[in-house]
Each structure stands twice: as C-alpha cells, then as structure tokens.
Amino acid sequence: MGVHVEIMDLVAQMKAAEQAFVLATVVRTVSVTAAKAGAKAIIRPDGTIVAGWIGGGCARGAVLKAAREALIDGEPRMVSVQPENLLAELGVVAGESRDGVRFASNMCPSKGTMDIFVEPVLPHPSLVILGASPVALSLAAQARQLGYHVTLAAPASDLAAEPDADVVVDGLQPGDLNKAARFVVVSTQGKGDEAALKSAIEIDAAYHAFVGSKRKMAALRDKLIADGLEVAGIDRVKAPAGLDLGAITPEEIAMSILAEITITRRRGQRAAANTGR
C-alpha cells in the first residue's frame, strides 16, 4: 500500500510540473507472473521506468512500445501478454490488436498472462500569447476554458487588468516554457509588433500566427529580414491569424484563432494515431 501511495504522489507531482509520462497498471494476471494485479509503474517518454514495477522482460518490451505510442497520440491502450499457445487459441498473433487489446507473446518460462493498462498523462498544450490587445485577452480566457496552459507576455503598463492566464510575463520575452505542444500568437496590434514577432519566431512551436492583415505582415517581414532574421522562420508566421469566419469582435477573432489551432493540434494527433497502430 505504501509503494502505491508513493507512486500516486509522484504522479501528482509530475502532473503539476506539466511533465509527460505513462502510468502503466497491471489489471489482471493468470498463472505465475512476476507482478500482480494492482502493480503500477511510471514511464517517461525515453522509456525510463522512474518508479514502480510491472514485471521483468516478459512484459517490459510490449509495455514500453505501447507507452511510446500512447504518448504520441494521447490514447490509452490495453496490452495482454500471453504465451504462444493461448494466443493461438484466441486466433491472434503477437502484435495484433483486437477489440482495443494489443496482444504480445510471453516467451518466459513462467508462461503466465498479464493484462496491463497503459495510460498516457500529457501536459496541457501550451498557448503563448504576445501582446495585451483585446483579442489577446479574449484568446487567453477562451483558451484556458479549453484546457490550454496560457502564457501571456506583454508590458505590464499595457495591461489595464490582470489577464486570465496561467503565467503573466512583463515584457515580450515569455522565458522558459514547458515541453508540451506549443502554439504562439502575436496580438500586439501596433504596440511592439516587430519585437513580439522576433520573440515569437524564436519559439519552437507547431503554430505561429499574427493578428493583423497580410499587408501589415508583409511590411513587418521586410523589417525583420533587414534585421537579420531568417526568411524561413518569418514565413512560418500565418497572417492574419485564425480561420476566415467573418469574425468582427475580439471574442469572435479569438474563437477563430482557437479553431485554427485546434485543427493544427488534432491533425498531428490523428496522423500519429493512423501511422502508429
């Protein structure tokens, strides 16, 4: 019981620190197995088991493979490790999935069966907003409702009230960011556009966008190139930000940006799921 409590305490700590990991739990065993039902292990993205135990090499390979896949697409998995003769009775082969269960072969002398539930725990996707415009503030509030970890960076003097964000940074340099999927939006609307874009381009992210017209972005592009920024980085910034929904109000524009971010985010997950299974 003590070990179980320690593992769950570590799970809580890693979730609070916005770290990605897998919680693997043995849910059923048949015959002789090294680990018993209820055994748990925490697995990092690099395959390191940082706490707990779910058995030896008989199950480890299959569980680690499932853990890597789960961290890519965010979907939990059930892994059933069984001896070859039982797999044959079921009419499945090692590596095959049926009804949501991935089967693996137990080549160990024990010939036991273990069913392990592999649950990915991913940090909240990170939305970085540069600027204190009405669109920026609305975007922050809406994104938090959708489960994003929001960092808003803007000069404190530009903020009339405390924004609804997880982290508020004074200035246009957001500083250290977590390792989750990142999306960056510049919504300065004339107050530090160039500085904010320079900062945004330096951030490794799946999405960069600028709240402004194509014409304005083209003018800023020339300035950024003159300042020595790489063209490829500048051209990753989409302008105007968001889907063309005919949005007018700051709230509507923010919604259109989140819709576009959602498409980008889910497209990557679906592609990973389609190729990883």
C-alpha positions as CSV (number, residue, x, y, z in Angstrom):
1,M,0.0,0.0,0.0
2,G,2.9,2.3,0.8
3,V,4.5,1.8,-2.6
4,H,1.2,2.5,-4.3
5,V,0.8,5.8,-2.3
6,E,4.3,6.9,-3.2
7,I,3.7,6.2,-6.9
8,M,0.4,8.2,-6.9
9,D,2.2,11.0,-5.0
10,L,4.8,11.1,-7.8
11,V,2.1,11.1,-10.4
12,A,0.6,14.2,-8.8
13,Q,3.9,15.9,-8.7
14,M,4.7,15.1,-12.3
15,K,1.3,16.3,-13.5
16,A,1.7,19.6,-11.5
17,A,5.1,20.0,-13.2
18,E,3.5,19.6,-16.6
19,Q,5.6,16.5,-17.4
20,A,4.6,13.8,-19.9
21,F,4.6,10.2,-18.7
22,V,2.7,7.0,-18.8
23,L,1.1,5.3,-15.9
24,A,1.1,1.5,-16.5
25,T,-1.2,-0.7,-14.3
26,V,-1.4,-4.4,-14.1
27,V,-5.1,-5.1,-14.1
28,R,-5.1,-9.0,-14.4
29,T,-2.8,-11.9,-14.1
30,V,-3.3,-15.6,-14.8
31,S,-0.9,-18.4,-13.5
32,V,2.6,-17.4,-12.4
33,T,3.7,-13.8,-13.1
34,A,6.3,-11.6,-11.6
35,A,4.0,-8.7,-11.0
36,K,0.4,-9.0,-9.6
37,A,-2.8,-7.1,-10.3
38,G,-2.6,-3.6,-9.0
39,A,1.2,-3.2,-9.7
40,K,2.0,0.2,-11.2
41,A,4.9,1.9,-13.0
42,I,5.6,5.4,-14.2
43,I,7.3,5.5,-17.6
44,R,9.0,8.6,-19.1
45,P,8.9,9.3,-22.9
46,D,12.5,8.0,-23.2
47,G,11.3,4.6,-21.9
48,T,12.8,5.0,-18.4
49,I,10.8,3.5,-15.6
50,V,11.1,6.1,-12.8
51,A,9.0,4.4,-10.2
52,G,7.2,1.1,-9.6
53,W,7.4,-2.2,-11.3
54,I,5.2,-4.2,-13.7
55,G,7.4,-7.3,-14.1
56,G,10.5,-8.3,-15.9
57,G,11.5,-8.6,-19.5
58,C,8.5,-10.8,-20.4
59,A,6.2,-7.8,-20.3
60,R,8.6,-4.8,-20.5
61,G,9.1,-4.7,-24.2
62,A,5.5,-4.7,-25.1
63,V,4.6,-2.2,-22.4
64,L,7.3,0.2,-23.4
65,K,6.3,0.0,-27.1
66,A,2.7,0.8,-26.1
67,A,3.8,3.6,-23.9
68,R,5.7,5.3,-26.7
69,E,2.7,5.1,-29.0
70,A,0.4,6.3,-26.3
71,L,2.5,9.4,-25.7
72,I,2.4,10.2,-29.4
73,D,-1.4,10.0,-29.9
74,G,-2.6,10.5,-26.4
75,E,-4.8,7.4,-26.4
76,P,-4.7,4.7,-23.7
77,R,-4.1,1.1,-24.5
78,M,-4.6,-2.4,-23.1
79,V,-1.7,-4.8,-23.5
80,S,-2.2,-8.5,-23.0
81,V,1.0,-10.6,-22.7
82,Q,0.2,-14.3,-23.1
83,P,2.1,-17.5,-24.0
84,E,2.1,-18.5,-27.7
85,N,-0.3,-21.4,-27.2
86,L,-3.0,-19.1,-25.6
87,L,-2.6,-16.6,-28.4
88,A,-3.1,-19.4,-30.9
89,E,-6.3,-20.5,-29.1
90,L,-7.6,-16.9,-29.4
91,G,-6.6,-16.9,-33.1
92,V,-4.3,-13.9,-32.7
93,V,-0.6,-13.3,-33.2
94,A,1.8,-11.2,-31.3
95,G,1.5,-7.5,-32.3
96,E,-2.2,-7.9,-33.4
97,S,-4.9,-5.7,-31.8
98,R,-8.5,-6.9,-31.3
99,D,-11.4,-5.0,-29.6
100,G,-9.0,-2.5,-28.2
101,V,-6.4,-5.0,-26.8
102,R,-2.9,-5.3,-28.1
103,F,-1.5,-8.9,-27.8
104,A,2.1,-9.7,-27.1
105,S,3.9,-13.0,-26.6
106,N,5.2,-14.1,-23.3
107,M,8.4,-16.1,-24.1
108,C,9.4,-16.5,-20.4
109,P,9.3,-20.0,-18.8
110,S,6.6,-18.9,-16.4
111,K,4.0,-18.9,-19.3
112,G,1.8,-16.6,-17.3
113,T,-0.7,-14.0,-18.6
114,M,-0.6,-10.3,-17.7
115,D,-3.0,-7.6,-18.8
116,I,-1.6,-4.1,-18.5
117,F,-3.5,-0.8,-18.9
118,V,-1.2,1.9,-20.4
119,E,-2.5,5.4,-19.7
120,P,-0.7,8.5,-21.1
121,V,-0.6,11.6,-19.0
122,L,0.3,14.6,-21.1
123,P,0.9,18.2,-20.1
124,H,-1.6,20.8,-21.2
125,P,-0.9,22.2,-24.6
126,S,0.8,25.5,-24.3
127,L,-0.5,28.7,-25.8
128,V,1.9,31.6,-25.8
129,I,0.3,35.0,-26.5
130,L,2.4,38.1,-27.1
131,G,0.5,41.3,-26.6
132,A,-2.2,42.9,-24.4
133,S,-4.8,43.7,-27.1
134,P,-8.5,42.9,-26.6
135,V,-8.0,39.9,-28.9
136,A,-5.1,38.7,-26.8
137,L,-7.0,38.9,-23.6
138,S,-10.1,37.2,-25.0
139,L,-7.9,34.5,-26.5
140,A,-6.3,33.8,-23.2
141,A,-9.6,33.4,-21.4
142,Q,-11.1,31.2,-24.0
143,A,-8.0,29.0,-24.3
144,R,-8.0,28.3,-20.6
145,Q,-11.5,27.0,-20.8
146,L,-10.3,24.5,-23.4
147,G,-7.5,23.2,-21.2
148,Y,-4.6,25.2,-22.6
149,H,-1.7,26.3,-20.4
150,V,-1.6,30.0,-21.2
151,T,1.4,32.3,-21.0
152,L,0.7,35.9,-21.8
153,A,3.7,38.2,-22.3
154,A,3.2,41.9,-22.6
155,P,4.5,45.1,-20.9
156,A,2.7,45.5,-17.6
157,S,1.9,49.1,-18.5
158,D,-0.2,47.8,-21.4
159,L,-2.4,45.7,-19.1
160,A,-5.4,47.5,-17.6
161,A,-6.4,44.5,-15.6
162,E,-5.0,41.1,-14.6
163,P,-5.4,38.8,-17.6
164,D,-6.9,35.3,-17.3
165,A,-3.7,33.4,-17.9
166,D,-1.6,30.7,-16.1
167,V,1.6,32.8,-16.4
168,V,1.9,36.5,-17.0
169,V,5.2,37.9,-18.1
170,D,6.1,41.6,-18.0
171,G,7.6,42.2,-21.5
172,L,7.6,40.4,-24.8
173,Q,10.0,37.6,-23.8
174,P,8.0,34.7,-22.4
175,G,11.0,33.0,-20.9
176,D,11.1,29.3,-20.0
177,L,8.2,27.2,-21.4
178,N,7.1,23.7,-20.7
179,K,7.7,20.9,-23.2
180,A,4.1,20.5,-24.3
181,A,2.8,21.1,-27.8
182,R,3.2,24.9,-28.3
183,F,1.1,27.4,-30.2
184,V,2.2,31.1,-30.5
185,V,0.0,34.1,-31.3
186,V,1.2,37.7,-31.6
187,S,-1.6,40.1,-30.9
188,T,0.2,43.4,-30.1
189,Q,-1.9,45.4,-32.6
190,G,0.7,48.2,-33.2
191,K,2.4,48.1,-29.7
192,G,5.7,46.3,-30.3
193,D,4.8,44.3,-33.3
194,E,8.3,43.9,-34.5
195,A,9.8,43.0,-31.1
196,A,6.9,40.5,-30.5
197,L,7.4,38.8,-33.8
198,K,11.1,38.4,-33.2
199,S,10.4,36.8,-29.9
200,A,7.7,34.5,-31.4
201,I,9.8,33.3,-34.2
202,E,12.5,32.1,-31.7
203,I,9.9,29.8,-30.0
204,D,9.8,26.2,-31.3
205,A,6.0,25.7,-31.9
206,A,3.6,23.9,-34.1
207,Y,1.8,27.2,-35.0
208,H,2.8,30.8,-35.3
209,A,0.3,33.5,-36.1
210,F,0.0,37.3,-36.2
211,V,-3.3,39.1,-35.6
212,G,-3.0,41.6,-38.4
213,S,-3.5,41.9,-42.2
214,K,-1.4,40.4,-44.8
215,R,-0.3,43.8,-45.9
216,K,0.9,44.7,-42.4
217,M,2.7,41.4,-42.1
218,A,4.4,42.0,-45.4
219,A,5.7,45.3,-44.2
220,L,6.9,43.8,-41.0
221,R,8.5,40.9,-42.9
222,D,10.8,43.4,-44.8
223,K,11.9,44.9,-41.5
224,L,12.6,41.6,-39.9
225,I,14.6,40.5,-42.9
226,A,16.6,43.7,-42.7
227,D,17.2,43.0,-39.0
228,G,18.8,39.6,-40.0
229,L,16.0,37.1,-39.2
230,E,15.8,34.0,-41.4
231,V,13.2,34.1,-44.1
232,A,12.0,30.6,-43.3
233,G,11.3,31.5,-39.7
234,I,9.4,34.6,-40.7
235,D,7.3,32.8,-43.3
236,R,6.1,30.3,-40.8
237,V,4.0,33.1,-39.2
238,K,0.5,33.0,-40.6
239,A,-1.3,36.3,-41.1
240,P,-4.0,37.0,-40.5
241,A,-4.4,34.6,-37.6
242,G,-7.4,32.4,-37.4
243,L,-10.0,30.8,-39.8
244,D,-12.0,33.1,-42.1
245,L,-15.2,33.0,-40.2
246,G,-16.2,36.6,-40.9
247,A,-15.2,37.4,-37.3
248,I,-15.5,41.1,-36.2
249,T,-15.4,41.3,-32.4
250,P,-12.3,40.4,-30.3
251,E,-14.2,37.4,-28.9
252,E,-15.0,36.2,-32.4
253,I,-11.5,36.7,-33.7
254,A,-10.1,34.8,-30.6
255,M,-12.6,32.0,-31.3
256,S,-11.4,31.8,-35.0
257,I,-7.8,31.5,-33.8
258,L,-8.6,28.8,-31.4
259,A,-10.5,26.9,-34.1
260,E,-7.4,27.1,-36.3
261,I,-5.1,25.9,-33.5
262,T,-7.5,23.0,-32.8
263,I,-7.2,21.9,-36.4
264,T,-3.4,22.0,-36.3
265,R,-3.3,20.2,-32.9
266,R,-5.7,17.4,-33.7
267,R,-4.4,16.9,-37.2
268,G,-1.0,16.0,-35.7
269,Q,-2.5,13.6,-33.2
270,R,-4.7,11.9,-35.8
271,A,-1.8,11.4,-38.2
272,A,0.2,9.8,-35.4
273,A,-2.6,7.5,-34.5
274,N,-3.1,6.4,-38.1
275,T,0.5,5.6,-38.6
276,G,1.3,4.2,-35.1
277,R,-1.3,1.5,-34.9
